[in-house]
Amino acid sequence: MIAIISDIHGNHVALTAVLDEIERVGVDKVICLGDIGGYYCQINECCETLQARNIFSLMGNHDWYLVTGNSCARSNSANDCLEYQRGIITSENLDWLASLSPQARLDNLNIVHGGWNDPLEEYVVPSVEYFSKFSGEFFLSGHTHVPCIWSGAGKTYCNPGSVGQPRDGDPRASFAIWDKMRFSLYRIAYDFKLVQKEMKVAGFDEYFYENLAIGSRIGGKIDTLDRRS
């Protein structure tokens, strides 16, 4: 079995809870679909845990922002968080993020952070029309923070949702497991108040972290699968 995680976003408390549950379930490998950075203040801890556990990881759009110094065109709050992370991330962890690719093929899986038209920024809404353009049977992407499993026309797609910032109205961390035949989605509760406390200590207003209690974007918006912006 292979566990799939994505969109950790500097939330080491959630990452630890998910990895503990994955270990309890028992898997052969863990794959991370990117966005290790962004939003929350434990970027170094997240990078170091993934490296220590030899978890195969992709580069997400927030990781790319950190590495390149570019900003997110969609969100000023995201840019504020990225600026904080640029000030604390170690050179070793930044170099590791820079070494990652946003897309790969692994164990018969086509994996990407965003989508197959744009590996970093695309929000995938699965359909027969969309996946008919791409070869393969099993597909994985993150980025939307909304978990789903879809099948059609001989293709199976899974988005594991977000470890660190769920946006579907469920505050529990999300991940998926592939048994080489099918995908299954999982949720695990974690102590988000510990992350909120760390964010407060780091100097952030509660606007940046109160969303963790309700499973939403910063600002309180709940996302659905068909979100395209």
N, C-alpha and C positions, 0 to 999 in steps of 0.2 A: 504494500500500500504506500501511496505517496500523499503527504499532506501539502496543501497549497495555502499560503498566506499572502496577504497583500496590504498595501496602504497602512503601514505601521505608524508613520508620521511622528516619530520621536516619542511615542507612548510606550515606554519600556515596561510599565506595570501591566498593560494589556498584553504586550508581547510575551512576557514571562508567564502569564496565566494561560495563554494559548499554547505555548510550547510545553508547559507542564501537562496540559490536557492531551496534547498530541502524544507525548511520551507515555501517558497512562493508557491511551488507546492502542499504541504500538504501531509504528509505521517504519518503512524501510528508508525513507528519504523525506526531506522537507524542501519545498521550492518557495521562494519569495518573488512575487511579481512586481516588486519595486515600490517606490515612494516610502523609503526608509526615513527620509527627512521630511521637513515641513511641519508646521503647526505646534507641536509640543516640545518640551525643553530637554528631553533625554536622548538627543541625537547620538552622542558618543556611546552611551550604554547600548542603544539599539544596534549600532554598527558593530560594536565589539562582541555582542552576543551572537549575532549572525555569523561573524567570522570565526568565533571560538567553536561554534557548532558545525562549521563547514557547510552552511546552508547555501545552496545555489541561489543567487539573487540577480534580478534584473535591475536596470536603472529606470526609475520613474521620472515624471516631469519635475517633481520637486527636487529630486536628487540632481537632475540636470541643472535646475536653477542654482542650486548650491555650488555645483562644480564650475559653472560658467560665469556666475555672477549676474545672470539675467534675472528679470523679474517676471512675476505672473501677471499677465494682462487682464485677468478676470477678477483679481481680489487684492485689495490693499491690505486687508488683515493677513492674508497669506504672506504678503511681502514683509510685513512687520515681523512675523514669526521667522521667516527665512533670514532676515537681517540679524536677529538674535542668534540663530544657529550659526551663521557665518562667523560670529564673534567668539563662539565657544568650541566649534568642532576642531579636532586635532588634525594636523597635516596628514597623519597616517590614515585617519578615517576618510578625509577628503580624497586622498589618493585612491583609496579603495573604492569609493563611490565612482570616481572617474574611470576606473577600470571596468565598470559594468556595462553591459549592453542592454538596450531596451527590448530586445527580441531574441528568441532562440528556438531551436527544436530539441526536445529532451524527452527520452523514454516514450517515443511515439506521440508526444504532446507538442502542439504548436503553441508557444507561449509568448506573450507580449504584455507590456504594461498597459498601453492605451488601446490601440486597434491595429488592424493589419493594413489600413491605409495610412495611418499616422501612428507610429509606435509609441509616441509620448503623449499626445494630446487628444486623441480620438475617444469619444464616448461610444462604445459599441452597443447598439440595439439589435439583438440577434434576429435574423430572418433567413429564409431560404435564399432570397435574392442576394443578401449580403454574403453568405458563406459559400454560395455557388461559385464565387470568383476565386476561391482558394482551395488548394489541394490538401488532402489530409482528412482525418476523421475526428480527432479530438483537439479541441481548442480551449485556451484559457487566457483571460485577460482580467485586469483589475480596473483601477482608476475611477469607476463610477461610485464606489463605496456602497453599492446595492447588490446583495448576493442574488444569483439566479442560476438555474440550470435550464438549458434549452436543447431540443433535438429536432432535426428535420432534414429530409433529403440525404440521409446517411451521414450527417454531421452531428456532433454533440459538443455543446459549448457550456462552459461554466465560468462564472465570476464568483470568487470566494467571498466577496464583500470586503469589509475593512476590519483589520485588527484594531487600529488606533483611533479611528473616527467614524463609526457607523453613522449612516445618514438615512436609514430607512425607518426611523422611528423606534428602533430597538437598540438600547444602549449597550447590549452585550457584544463583546468582540466576536467577529465572524471569521470562519475559515472553512476549507473544504478538504475532502479526502477522496482520492481516486484509487479504486481497487483493480485497475487495469481494464475494467469493463464499464464501470459507471461512476458518476460523481455523487457525493453526498455532502450536504451543507450542515455545519455545526455552529452553535452559539455557546459562548461561555461568559458568565458574569465575572467581573473583576472589580477591584476597589478603585473606581474612577476618582474618588475623593482624594486619593493619594496623589494623582496626577494634578488635580486642581490645586492642591496645596503646593506642589512643586512649582506650578506656573505662577502662583501668587508670590512665592518667595523669589522667583526670577524677575518679578516686577510687572507681570501682565495683569491687566484689568480682567474682571470676571467675564466680560464679554467674550474673551478669547477661549474660555474653557467651560462655561456654564452649559454649553451644548452637549457635553459628554453625558450629562444626566438624562437626556431625552433622546439621544441617538440622532443628531441632526448636524447640519452644517453650522459653522460659526454664524450666529445670528438667528438660529432656530428654524431654518427651512428644512423640511423633510423632502428627500428626493425619491423619485420613482424610476423605474427602469427606462422609461422613454424620455428621460431628461437628455437634451442634446446640447445644452449650453455649458 
